[in-house]
Every structure is written in C-alpha cells, then in structure tokens.
C-alpha cells in the first residue's frame, strides 16, 4: 500500500495471494523508475522479437529487477506484472503525479490552444504532474515537464469514475492486441483492468488471475446483469445485460458486443471441453 500512496490507488486486490504463487508477478518493495513513453511493450524476454505480455503506460511506476544490455527486467508496480522493457522507455526516480488521464486518449500540446501542435499522446490511466497552482488557459492546464493538457481529460488522483462498464464501452471498436492496454490496441483482460482502474480498483492483469480474484460466482437462479464478468478459458468480458457482453476478442480482432452463447460456441470450436467458466459479480 505504501508504494502506491503517491498514486492514489488502493492495495492490489489479490485474495488468493497470486503475487506469491504466480511466476509472472512480483511483490514490489521499491519504486526505481517510471515509464516515460506514451506506452511501452513489456516483453517475455529481452529481445524485440519476444512476445509482448503487457504494456506500461506513461508515468507508471516500476521496480527494476535486473538488466541485460539495453533491456531492463521490471515489475509494473500497479499490478506486479513482470517483463522486459527497453531501458530507454524508462527514467529512474519518481515524479509524483497529481492527475490521471480519464479519457481513452489525449495529448500534451505545445501551447494551450486547440490548434497547437501535439507533443505526446497519452492513453487512459497515464500519470501526469500538473503544475500547481495552475490557472486554466482556454481549458488547458500546464504539464510539469512542459506543454499543456486539456483539463476535462484529467482526474485528480483519488477521483474515480462511478461505472467501470461505461468506461469499457468507450473502447467499442478498438483493435484487439495481445498484451495491449490502450486505445491503439487492447486485450480482453486489459479491458477489464483498465475499466476497473478508472473506477478506483487495482486488480491483476491476466484473465486467469482475474477469475480467481474478482467477485463471487453467481448462485443458482441468479441471472447475469450489467457489470458482471463473464469468464471463458483464457478469456473474459463485461456483461452489458443478461445476454450480451463487451469484450476484446481475437474472433473479430476488435472490441465487440456478442452474446454469451456465441462466445461459448467459439471457444467450444477451439477445442475447449468446458468452454464457459462462469459469471462473477463484483
């Protein structure tokens, strides 16, 4: 909890103690660096050709575990996820943030003007430090490292959205991307994690860990409802009602709305003996 205090997020929701039992995770003890790119691939090995297992977002705090040539093995402190990132995507030390980006994508602009040149795109959940005190200029606030961010695209740390499903719905049509966590591309568990983060919940990264840790199974006779999670082997989505789910999926290579029955059939055709794992209510 102490590590995340400057970031306004609660303790990681980990009732099954995945941090101790999952080799993809690390229980972090220090903040050593931050991501300084809009987003950066977190790789399974220290090479560009390795699989991207997740992404780091601008301003996210990291613990450095080891170094190999131009690569750092890091744990993303917001979820404990471990992987390799190019060292140039990070900077050592901590710039304490004041706000998070609360829209799917925005920009740091050169000046407080809608016609100004964009300097850097920033995805949702990026951490930024806004100069204080900072009067509005044309609706923009000054970024500590230069440039300006539109104020309506920011939430102060500790201020969250009320409905994670509404956050997830803003990603309808976004391309599917294995390991993705942004508007440029997102995967199924990334969509769950990002939406819950916007609502003030710090949760694990992968769908398997989310199935173990989030909510409770529906009891006999309970119907699924908006805000429930629908789980399948290696897959998860947000229920919009009792029938339809919003999910990032490889069938359409996009975030789409489909029925639970249709998704179950897709998974069955892929060879799963038990294609539907169940609903869980948060």
C-alpha positions as CSV (number, residue, x, y, z in Angstrom):
1,X,0.0,0.0,0.0
2,X,2.8,2.4,0.9
3,X,4.3,2.3,-2.6
4,X,1.0,3.3,-4.2
5,X,0.1,6.1,-1.8
6,X,1.6,8.8,-4.1
7,X,-0.6,7.3,-7.0
8,X,-3.9,7.4,-5.2
9,X,-4.7,3.7,-5.7
10,X,-5.7,1.1,-3.1
11,X,-3.9,-2.1,-2.3
12,X,-3.8,-4.7,-5.1
13,X,-6.9,-6.9,-4.9
14,X,-5.2,-10.3,-4.5
15,X,-7.3,-12.6,-2.1
16,X,-5.7,-15.8,-3.4
17,X,-2.1,-14.4,-3.0
18,X,-1.2,-14.6,-6.6
19,X,1.8,-12.3,-6.0
20,X,3.4,-15.2,-4.1
21,X,2.4,-18.1,-6.3
22,X,2.4,-16.7,-9.9
23,X,5.8,-16.6,-11.6
24,X,4.6,-13.7,-13.8
25,X,4.1,-11.5,-10.8
26,X,6.4,-9.8,-8.2
27,X,5.5,-8.3,-4.8
28,X,7.3,-5.0,-5.3
29,X,9.2,-3.3,-2.5
30,X,10.6,-0.1,-4.2
31,X,9.9,2.4,-6.9
32,X,13.0,2.6,-9.1
33,X,11.8,4.2,-12.3
34,X,8.8,5.3,-14.3
35,X,7.7,4.8,-17.9
36,X,8.4,7.9,-20.0
37,X,6.9,6.8,-23.3
38,X,3.1,7.1,-24.0
39,X,3.2,3.3,-23.8
40,X,5.9,0.7,-24.0
41,X,5.8,-3.1,-24.7
42,X,6.6,-5.4,-21.8
43,X,8.3,-8.4,-23.3
44,X,8.6,-12.0,-22.2
45,X,12.4,-11.9,-22.9
46,X,15.0,-9.2,-23.5
47,X,14.6,-9.0,-27.3
48,X,12.3,-7.2,-29.7
49,X,11.0,-10.4,-31.3
50,X,9.8,-11.8,-27.9
51,X,6.0,-11.9,-27.1
52,X,4.5,-8.7,-25.7
53,X,2.9,-9.8,-22.4
54,X,1.6,-6.4,-21.3
55,X,2.2,-2.7,-21.8
56,X,3.5,0.0,-19.5
57,X,1.7,3.4,-19.6
58,X,3.1,6.9,-19.3
59,X,4.1,7.6,-15.7
60,X,3.5,4.1,-14.3
61,X,6.0,3.3,-11.5
62,X,8.4,0.4,-11.9
63,X,10.7,-1.8,-9.8
64,X,13.9,-2.7,-11.6
65,X,14.7,-6.4,-11.1
66,X,17.8,-6.8,-13.4
67,X,19.5,-5.5,-16.5
68,X,20.7,-7.2,-19.7
69,X,22.3,-5.0,-22.3
70,X,19.7,-2.4,-23.4
71,X,16.9,-4.2,-21.6
72,X,15.5,-3.9,-18.0
73,X,13.5,-6.6,-16.3
74,X,10.9,-4.7,-14.4
75,X,7.7,-5.2,-12.4
76,X,4.9,-2.8,-13.0
77,X,4.0,-1.7,-9.5
78,X,0.4,-1.0,-10.3
79,X,-0.2,-4.8,-10.8
80,X,3.0,-6.6,-10.1
81,X,3.4,-7.8,-13.6
82,X,6.9,-8.8,-14.7
83,X,8.6,-8.5,-18.1
84,X,11.4,-6.9,-20.1
85,X,11.3,-3.3,-21.4
86,X,13.9,-1.3,-23.3
87,X,15.8,0.9,-20.8
88,X,15.2,4.0,-23.0
89,X,11.4,3.7,-22.2
90,X,12.1,4.5,-18.6
91,X,13.6,7.1,-16.4
92,X,14.9,6.5,-12.9
93,X,13.4,8.2,-9.9
94,X,9.9,9.4,-9.1
95,X,8.0,12.4,-10.3
96,X,5.0,12.4,-8.0
97,X,1.8,12.6,-10.2
98,X,-1.1,14.8,-9.5
99,X,-3.6,13.6,-12.1
100,X,-4.5,10.6,-14.3
101,X,-5.8,10.7,-17.9
102,X,-9.5,9.8,-17.7
103,X,-10.4,9.6,-21.4
104,X,-9.3,6.8,-23.9
105,X,-6.6,9.1,-25.4
106,X,-5.5,12.7,-25.2
107,X,-2.3,14.8,-26.0
108,X,0.2,17.0,-24.4
109,X,0.0,20.2,-26.5
110,X,2.8,22.7,-27.1
111,X,0.5,25.6,-26.1
112,X,-2.9,26.0,-24.6
113,X,-4.7,26.1,-27.9
114,X,-6.8,23.5,-29.7
115,X,-4.8,24.3,-32.9
116,X,-1.5,23.8,-31.1
117,X,1.0,21.0,-32.1
118,X,0.5,17.8,-30.1
119,X,3.8,16.8,-28.4
120,X,2.9,13.5,-27.0
121,X,-0.2,11.2,-27.0
122,X,-1.3,10.0,-23.6
123,X,-3.6,6.9,-23.1
124,X,-6.1,6.5,-20.3
125,X,-4.6,5.7,-16.9
126,X,-1.4,7.6,-17.7
127,X,0.0,9.6,-14.7
128,X,0.9,13.2,-15.1
129,X,2.1,16.1,-12.9
130,X,0.2,19.3,-13.4
131,X,1.8,22.5,-12.2
132,X,0.2,23.9,-9.1
133,X,-1.3,26.4,-8.6
134,X,-2.3,26.3,-12.3
135,X,-5.0,28.6,-13.7
136,X,-6.9,27.4,-16.7
137,X,-5.9,28.7,-20.1
138,X,-8.5,28.0,-22.8
139,X,-9.5,24.9,-20.8
140,X,-5.9,23.6,-20.6
141,X,-3.6,23.0,-17.6
142,X,0.3,23.1,-17.8
143,X,2.2,19.9,-17.6
144,X,5.1,19.9,-15.2
145,X,7.6,18.8,-17.9
146,X,6.3,21.3,-20.5
147,X,3.2,21.6,-22.7
148,X,-0.5,21.6,-21.8
149,X,-3.2,19.0,-21.2
150,X,-7.0,19.7,-21.7
151,X,-8.4,19.8,-18.2
152,X,-11.6,17.8,-18.9
153,X,-9.3,14.9,-19.8
154,X,-7.8,14.8,-16.3
155,X,-8.9,13.5,-13.0
156,X,-7.1,14.4,-9.8
157,X,-5.6,11.4,-8.0
158,X,-8.2,9.7,-5.8
159,X,-11.1,10.8,-8.1
160,X,-12.7,7.9,-10.0
161,X,-15.5,7.0,-12.4
162,X,-18.7,5.5,-10.9
163,X,-19.3,2.8,-13.6
164,X,-16.4,0.7,-15.0
165,X,-18.7,-0.7,-17.7
166,X,-19.3,2.8,-19.1
167,X,-15.5,3.3,-19.2
168,X,-15.1,-0.1,-21.1
169,X,-17.9,0.9,-23.6
170,X,-15.7,3.8,-24.8
171,X,-13.4,1.1,-26.3
172,X,-16.0,-0.4,-28.6
173,X,-14.4,-1.0,-32.0
174,X,-10.8,-0.6,-30.7
175,X,-8.4,-3.2,-32.3
176,X,-7.6,-6.4,-30.4
177,X,-4.0,-6.5,-29.4
178,X,-2.4,-9.3,-27.3
179,X,-0.9,-7.6,-24.3
180,X,-2.5,-4.2,-25.2
181,X,-3.8,-1.7,-22.7
182,X,-4.6,1.4,-24.9
183,X,-6.9,2.8,-27.5
184,X,-4.4,1.7,-30.1
185,X,-5.0,-1.9,-29.1
186,X,-6.3,-3.8,-26.1
187,X,-6.8,-7.4,-25.0
188,X,-9.6,-9.0,-23.0
189,X,-8.1,-8.7,-19.5
190,X,-6.6,-5.4,-20.3
191,X,-10.1,-4.0,-20.9
192,X,-11.2,-5.3,-17.5
193,X,-8.2,-4.0,-15.7
194,X,-8.3,-0.6,-17.3
195,X,-12.0,0.0,-16.6
196,X,-11.7,-1.2,-13.0
197,X,-8.7,1.0,-12.5
198,X,-10.7,4.0,-13.7
199,X,-13.2,3.2,-11.1
200,X,-10.6,3.0,-8.3
201,X,-9.8,-0.7,-8.2
202,X,-6.3,-2.1,-8.5
203,X,-6.5,-5.6,-10.0
204,X,-4.4,-8.3,-11.5
205,X,-3.5,-8.3,-15.2
206,X,-4.4,-11.8,-16.7
207,X,-7.9,-13.3,-17.1
208,X,-6.9,-16.4,-15.2
209,X,-5.8,-14.3,-12.2
210,X,-8.9,-12.1,-12.5
211,X,-11.2,-15.2,-12.4
212,X,-9.5,-16.3,-9.2
213,X,-9.6,-12.9,-7.5
214,X,-12.6,-10.9,-8.7
215,X,-16.1,-11.0,-7.3
216,X,-18.2,-14.1,-6.4
217,X,-19.8,-16.7,-8.6
218,X,-23.5,-16.3,-9.3
219,X,-25.7,-18.5,-7.3
220,X,-28.2,-20.9,-8.8
221,X,-31.1,-18.9,-10.2
222,X,-29.2,-15.6,-10.3
223,X,-29.2,-14.0,-13.8
224,X,-26.2,-12.2,-15.1
225,X,-26.6,-8.4,-15.1
226,X,-24.7,-5.4,-16.3
227,X,-21.4,-5.1,-14.6
228,X,-20.9,-8.9,-14.1
229,X,-17.9,-10.5,-15.6
230,X,-18.2,-13.5,-18.0
231,X,-15.3,-15.9,-18.0
232,X,-14.2,-18.5,-20.5
233,X,-10.9,-20.4,-20.7
234,X,-8.3,-17.7,-21.3
235,X,-11.0,-15.0,-21.9
236,X,-13.2,-12.5,-20.1
237,X,-15.7,-9.8,-20.9
238,X,-18.1,-7.3,-19.3
239,X,-21.8,-8.2,-19.2
240,X,-24.0,-5.4,-20.6
241,X,-27.2,-7.2,-19.7
242,X,-28.2,-10.8,-19.0
243,X,-27.2,-11.9,-22.5
244,X,-24.6,-9.6,-24.2
245,X,-21.0,-9.0,-23.3
246,X,-18.5,-6.4,-24.3
247,X,-15.1,-7.9,-24.9
248,X,-11.8,-7.6,-26.7
249,X,-11.6,-10.7,-28.8
250,X,-9.5,-12.4,-31.5
251,X,-12.5,-13.6,-33.4
252,X,-13.3,-10.1,-34.7
253,X,-9.8,-8.7,-33.8
254,X,-11.6,-5.9,-32.0
255,X,-13.7,-4.9,-29.0
256,X,-17.2,-6.0,-29.9
257,X,-20.6,-6.9,-28.3
258,X,-21.6,-10.5,-28.6
259,X,-23.9,-13.0,-26.8
260,X,-22.5,-15.3,-24.2
261,X,-23.9,-18.2,-26.2
262,X,-22.0,-17.1,-29.3
263,X,-18.7,-16.7,-27.5
264,X,-19.2,-20.1,-25.7
265,X,-19.6,-21.7,-29.1
266,X,-16.4,-20.0,-30.5
267,X,-14.5,-21.3,-27.5
268,X,-16.0,-24.8,-27.9
269,X,-14.9,-24.9,-31.6
270,X,-11.4,-24.0,-30.5
271,X,-11.4,-27.3,-28.6
272,X,-12.3,-26.4,-25.0
273,X,-14.1,-29.2,-23.2
274,X,-15.7,-26.7,-20.8
275,X,-16.0,-23.5,-22.9
276,X,-17.8,-21.4,-20.3
277,X,-16.2,-20.9,-16.9
278,X,-19.0,-18.8,-15.3
279,X,-20.2,-15.4,-14.3
280,X,-18.7,-13.4,-11.4
281,X,-20.3,-10.5,-9.7
282,X,-18.1,-7.7,-8.3
